[in-house]
């Protein structure tokens, strides 16, 4: 909606910005409860005043604007596999983690991003959710195959900066190196396959494998909050916690290395094991690496967890127009949309 450019009345201003009856122009100072700071109107355009003299004419053509905060997490990478006469696999890396809520950090030691400033009825924010990568498959005679990194998640819209979080890297095993990603996949010890690197301002690198044979250990996948192996050899890197939904939730943990079995990082990272654990859905957690405790068993790497996108905005500005069936909740004076599948929000 937009305030008309001619024949403006107090009811037109109330329709655009809200407010109570009886209507008073004093309700509509910029920076108050109804009109966001920086709102412009009038002919020629000028800023709506925050104090002093204010008139109906200053609102001609004005559009209500508001901030939308967001958290964008990609899918986690799949874990490496263990095979007979070999070793276990490295943990999958967490999906990239980009945050624009309440000065909370982004992954990889990155700073918070700038929220979107949007006008009511003017923009569609498109949301893409990345799936988790598949774990590597174990085969006889020390072979492994398949597996993948996680897929990207993003937010975008006409006139808005597109923010894309990169899928987490696949974990290494004796046949492949750890893949780079939002956070990198963990390395392998048997053939010295290296860990994958993380993406700047999204996540950390996977941890390297060390040693060989029974005394060796695979590397943990990198997390949003720290590199793989930070809390111990083979441990998945921890994720980060955000309160964008109204309570603190950890997401973006790396998967644990498979041999010896090691834990995934906080925030949805799967544990490495003979039956490795998948990364937790909608956290971007990396899959755990497969383990071969007696050098004779088949042990697949686990799948990474899917990503998530969360939008938060003032309830007074929430349009209620979405696609993709996000979960809608409230916290204080804000409405929160949690997307676990592709969708959109119309401002």
C-alpha positions as CSV (number, residue, x, y, z in Angstrom):
1,X,0.0,0.0,0.0
2,X,1.0,3.7,-0.3
3,X,-0.6,6.9,1.0
4,X,-2.3,8.7,-1.9
5,X,-0.4,11.5,-3.5
6,X,-3.5,13.8,-3.5
7,X,-6.5,14.3,-1.3
8,X,-4.8,12.7,1.7
9,X,-6.7,12.3,5.0
10,X,-5.9,11.0,8.4
11,X,-7.6,7.7,7.6
12,X,-5.2,7.2,4.6
13,X,-2.3,7.6,7.0
14,X,-3.8,5.2,9.5
15,X,-4.5,2.6,6.7
16,X,-0.8,2.7,5.8
17,X,0.9,2.9,9.2
18,X,-1.7,1.6,11.7
19,X,-2.7,3.4,14.9
20,X,-5.8,3.9,17.1
21,X,-9.0,5.8,17.0
22,X,-9.8,8.6,17.4
23,X,-7.0,9.4,14.9
24,X,-4.4,12.1,15.8
25,X,-1.6,13.3,13.6
26,X,0.7,13.2,16.7
27,X,0.7,9.4,16.5
28,X,2.7,9.5,13.3
29,X,6.1,11.1,14.2
30,X,8.9,9.1,12.6
31,X,10.6,6.8,15.0
32,X,7.4,6.4,17.1
33,X,5.2,3.3,17.5
34,X,3.7,3.6,14.0
35,X,6.1,5.2,11.6
36,X,9.6,3.8,11.2
37,X,12.6,6.2,11.3
38,X,13.7,7.4,7.9
39,X,10.2,7.2,6.3
40,X,9.8,9.8,3.5
41,X,6.7,11.4,1.9
42,X,5.4,14.7,0.5
43,X,6.0,16.5,-2.8
44,X,8.9,17.0,-3.2
45,X,9.8,14.0,-1.0
46,X,11.2,14.7,2.5
47,X,11.6,12.9,5.8
48,X,8.6,12.5,8.0
49,X,9.5,14.6,11.1
50,X,10.3,12.9,14.4
51,X,9.3,15.9,16.5
52,X,7.9,19.5,16.2
53,X,5.6,20.6,13.4
54,X,4.0,17.8,11.4
55,X,1.3,17.9,8.7
56,X,-0.9,15.6,6.7
57,X,0.7,16.8,3.5
58,X,4.1,15.5,4.5
59,X,2.6,11.9,4.1
60,X,1.6,12.2,0.5
61,X,3.0,9.1,-1.3
62,X,4.6,7.7,1.8
63,X,5.1,4.0,2.1
64,X,5.6,2.2,5.4
65,X,9.0,0.6,5.7
66,X,10.4,-1.9,8.2
67,X,13.3,-4.2,8.9
68,X,13.4,-8.0,8.3
69,X,16.1,-9.9,10.1
70,X,17.2,-13.3,8.8
71,X,19.2,-16.5,9.4
72,X,20.2,-18.5,6.4
73,X,21.7,-22.0,6.8
74,X,22.7,-24.4,4.0
75,X,22.5,-28.2,4.0
76,X,25.3,-30.1,5.8
77,X,27.7,-32.4,3.9
78,X,27.6,-36.2,4.0
79,X,30.2,-38.1,6.0
80,X,33.0,-40.3,4.5
81,X,32.7,-44.1,4.6
82,X,34.7,-46.9,6.2
83,X,35.6,-50.1,4.3
84,X,37.3,-53.4,5.0
85,X,41.1,-53.2,5.2
86,X,40.9,-49.4,5.4
87,X,39.7,-46.9,8.0
88,X,36.6,-44.8,8.8
89,X,35.6,-41.6,7.1
90,X,35.8,-37.9,8.0
91,X,32.8,-36.1,9.3
92,X,30.7,-33.9,6.9
93,X,31.0,-30.1,7.2
94,X,28.1,-28.0,8.4
95,X,26.2,-25.8,5.9
96,X,27.2,-22.2,5.6
97,X,25.7,-20.0,8.3
98,X,24.8,-16.3,7.6
99,X,23.0,-14.2,10.3
100,X,21.4,-10.8,10.4
101,X,19.7,-10.9,13.8
102,X,20.4,-8.8,16.9
103,X,24.2,-8.4,16.2
104,X,24.7,-12.2,16.5
105,X,27.7,-13.4,14.5
106,X,27.7,-15.3,11.2
107,X,29.7,-18.5,10.8
108,X,33.5,-18.7,10.3
109,X,34.1,-15.8,12.7
110,X,32.1,-13.5,10.5
111,X,30.2,-10.5,11.8
112,X,26.4,-10.0,11.7
113,X,24.8,-8.9,8.4
114,X,22.6,-5.9,7.7
115,X,18.8,-6.6,8.0
116,X,16.6,-6.0,4.9
117,X,14.8,-2.6,4.9
118,X,11.6,-3.2,3.0
119,X,8.4,-1.2,2.2
120,X,5.0,-2.7,2.7
121,X,3.5,-4.2,-0.4
122,X,6.5,-3.6,-2.5
123,X,8.8,-6.7,-2.4
124,X,8.7,-10.5,-2.5
125,X,11.4,-12.2,-0.6
126,X,12.2,-15.6,-2.1
127,X,13.6,-18.4,0.0
128,X,15.5,-21.5,-1.1
129,X,16.3,-24.3,1.3
130,X,19.4,-26.5,0.7
131,X,19.1,-30.3,1.3
132,X,21.7,-32.3,3.2
133,X,24.4,-34.1,1.2
134,X,24.5,-37.9,1.1
135,X,27.0,-40.0,2.9
136,X,29.7,-42.0,1.1
137,X,28.9,-45.7,0.5
138,X,31.2,-48.5,1.7
139,X,32.0,-51.4,-0.5
140,X,34.1,-54.6,-0.2
141,X,37.9,-54.7,-0.8
142,X,38.4,-51.2,0.6
143,X,36.3,-49.3,-1.9
144,X,34.0,-46.4,-1.4
145,X,31.8,-44.4,-3.7
146,X,29.1,-41.7,-4.1
147,X,28.4,-39.1,-1.4
148,X,27.9,-35.4,-1.8
149,X,28.2,-32.0,-0.3
150,X,25.2,-30.1,1.0
151,X,23.1,-27.8,-1.2
152,X,23.0,-24.0,-0.9
153,X,20.2,-22.0,0.9
154,X,19.4,-18.4,0.0
155,X,17.2,-15.3,0.4
156,X,16.7,-12.9,-2.5
157,X,14.2,-10.3,-3.8
158,X,13.9,-7.5,-6.3
159,X,16.1,-4.6,-5.2
160,X,17.5,-6.6,-2.3
161,X,21.0,-8.1,-1.9
162,X,21.0,-11.9,-2.4
163,X,22.5,-13.8,0.5
164,X,23.6,-17.4,-0.3
165,X,24.9,-19.8,2.3
166,X,27.1,-22.6,0.8
167,X,26.4,-26.2,1.4
168,X,28.7,-28.1,3.8
169,X,31.6,-30.1,2.4
170,X,31.6,-33.9,2.1
171,X,33.9,-35.9,4.5
172,X,37.0,-37.6,3.2
173,X,37.8,-41.4,3.2
174,X,40.6,-43.5,1.7
175,X,39.5,-42.7,-1.8
176,X,38.6,-39.0,-1.8
177,X,39.6,-35.8,0.0
178,X,37.3,-33.7,2.2
179,X,35.3,-31.2,0.1
180,X,35.3,-27.5,0.7
181,X,32.0,-25.9,1.6
182,X,30.2,-23.5,4.0
183,X,32.2,-25.5,6.5
184,X,34.7,-28.1,5.2
185,X,34.6,-31.9,5.4
186,X,36.9,-33.7,7.8
187,X,40.1,-35.5,6.5
188,X,41.1,-39.1,6.3
189,X,44.1,-40.8,8.0
190,X,44.6,-43.9,5.9
191,X,45.8,-42.3,2.7
192,X,46.2,-38.8,4.2
193,X,43.3,-37.4,2.3
194,X,43.1,-33.7,3.3
195,X,40.2,-31.9,4.9
196,X,38.1,-29.3,3.1
197,X,38.2,-25.6,3.7
198,X,35.4,-23.4,4.9
199,X,33.9,-20.3,3.3
200,X,34.7,-16.9,4.7
201,X,32.0,-15.5,7.0
202,X,30.1,-18.8,6.8
203,X,32.0,-21.6,8.5
204,X,35.3,-23.2,9.4
205,X,37.5,-25.9,7.9
206,X,37.3,-29.6,8.6
207,X,39.9,-31.2,10.8
208,X,42.8,-33.3,9.4
209,X,43.2,-37.0,9.9
210,X,46.2,-38.1,11.9
211,X,48.3,-41.2,12.2
212,X,47.6,-44.5,10.4
213,X,46.2,-48.0,11.1
214,X,44.8,-48.8,14.6
215,X,46.4,-45.7,16.1
216,X,45.1,-43.3,13.5
217,X,42.0,-41.1,13.6
218,X,39.8,-39.4,11.0
219,X,39.0,-35.7,11.1
220,X,35.8,-34.0,12.3
221,X,33.8,-31.8,9.9
222,X,34.0,-28.1,10.4
223,X,31.2,-26.2,12.1
224,X,29.8,-22.7,12.0
225,X,31.5,-21.8,15.3
226,X,34.8,-23.6,15.1
227,X,37.0,-25.9,13.0
228,X,36.8,-29.7,13.1
229,X,39.1,-31.3,15.8
230,X,38.9,-28.2,18.0
231,X,37.4,-30.1,21.0
232,X,39.5,-33.3,20.4
233,X,40.8,-35.2,17.4
234,X,37.9,-36.3,15.2
235,X,35.3,-34.2,17.0
236,X,33.0,-32.2,14.8
237,X,33.2,-28.4,15.1
238,X,30.6,-26.8,17.2
239,X,27.9,-24.6,15.6
240,X,26.5,-21.3,16.7
241,X,23.4,-20.4,18.8
242,X,20.8,-17.9,17.7
243,X,17.7,-16.5,19.5
244,X,16.0,-15.4,16.3
245,X,13.0,-17.6,17.1
246,X,12.7,-16.3,20.6
247,X,14.9,-18.9,22.4
248,X,18.5,-19.9,21.9
249,X,19.0,-22.8,19.5
250,X,22.3,-24.2,18.3
251,X,22.7,-25.0,14.6
252,X,25.5,-25.6,12.1
253,X,27.5,-28.4,13.9
254,X,30.1,-30.5,12.0
255,X,29.9,-34.3,11.8
256,X,32.2,-36.5,13.9
257,X,35.0,-38.6,12.4
258,X,34.4,-42.3,12.1
259,X,37.5,-44.0,13.5
260,X,37.6,-44.1,16.3
261,X,34.0,-43.0,16.6
262,X,33.8,-39.3,17.7
263,X,30.9,-37.0,18.5
264,X,29.4,-34.4,16.1
265,X,29.6,-30.8,17.0
266,X,26.8,-29.0,19.0
267,X,24.2,-27.7,16.6
268,X,23.1,-30.9,14.8
269,X,26.4,-32.6,13.8
270,X,26.0,-36.4,13.5
271,X,28.2,-38.7,15.5
272,X,30.8,-40.9,13.7
273,X,30.1,-44.6,14.2
274,X,29.7,-48.0,12.6
275,X,26.1,-46.9,12.1
276,X,26.9,-43.2,11.7
277,X,24.4,-40.6,12.6
278,X,22.8,-38.2,10.1
279,X,23.1,-34.5,10.7
280,X,19.9,-33.1,12.3
281,X,17.3,-31.8,9.9
282,X,16.9,-28.0,9.5
283,X,20.2,-27.3,11.3
284,X,22.6,-27.7,8.5
285,X,24.5,-30.3,10.6
286,X,27.2,-32.5,8.9
287,X,26.8,-36.2,8.7
288,X,29.0,-38.5,10.8
289,X,31.8,-40.6,9.3
290,X,31.5,-44.3,9.0
291,X,33.7,-46.5,11.3
292,X,35.5,-49.9,10.7
293,X,36.4,-51.0,14.2
294,X,37.9,-54.4,13.2
295,X,38.9,-53.6,9.5
296,X,36.3,-56.0,8.2
297,X,32.9,-54.3,8.3
298,X,31.1,-52.1,5.8
299,X,30.2,-48.7,7.3
300,X,28.5,-46.0,5.2
301,X,28.9,-42.3,5.9
302,X,25.8,-40.5,7.2
303,X,23.7,-37.9,5.5
304,X,24.0,-34.2,6.3
305,X,21.0,-32.3,7.8
306,X,18.9,-30.0,5.6
307,X,19.2,-26.3,5.9
308,X,16.7,-23.6,7.2
309,X,15.8,-20.0,6.6
310,X,14.2,-17.9,9.3
311,X,12.8,-14.4,8.8
312,X,11.8,-12.1,11.7
313,X,9.8,-8.8,11.5
314,X,7.5,-6.5,13.6
315,X,4.1,-8.1,13.9
316,X,2.5,-4.7,13.2
317,X,4.1,-4.9,9.7
318,X,3.6,-8.6,9.0
319,X,1.5,-9.0,5.8
320,X,0.5,-12.7,6.3
321,X,1.2,-13.5,2.6
322,X,3.5,-16.4,2.2
323,X,4.1,-19.5,0.0
324,X,5.8,-22.7,1.0
325,X,4.0,-23.1,4.3
326,X,6.5,-21.7,6.7
327,X,5.9,-22.2,10.5
328,X,4.6,-18.9,11.9
329,X,5.3,-18.0,15.5
330,X,5.6,-14.8,17.6
331,X,8.0,-13.5,20.2
332,X,7.4,-10.3,21.9
333,X,6.3,-7.8,19.3
334,X,7.7,-9.8,16.4
335,X,6.5,-12.5,14.0
336,X,8.9,-15.2,12.9
337,X,8.7,-17.3,9.8
338,X,10.7,-20.6,9.7
339,X,11.1,-22.0,6.3
340,X,12.1,-25.7,6.0
341,X,11.2,-25.8,2.3
342,X,11.3,-23.3,-0.6
343,X,8.8,-20.5,-0.4
344,X,8.4,-16.7,-0.2
345,X,7.1,-13.8,1.8
346,X,5.3,-10.7,0.4
347,X,6.1,-7.6,2.3
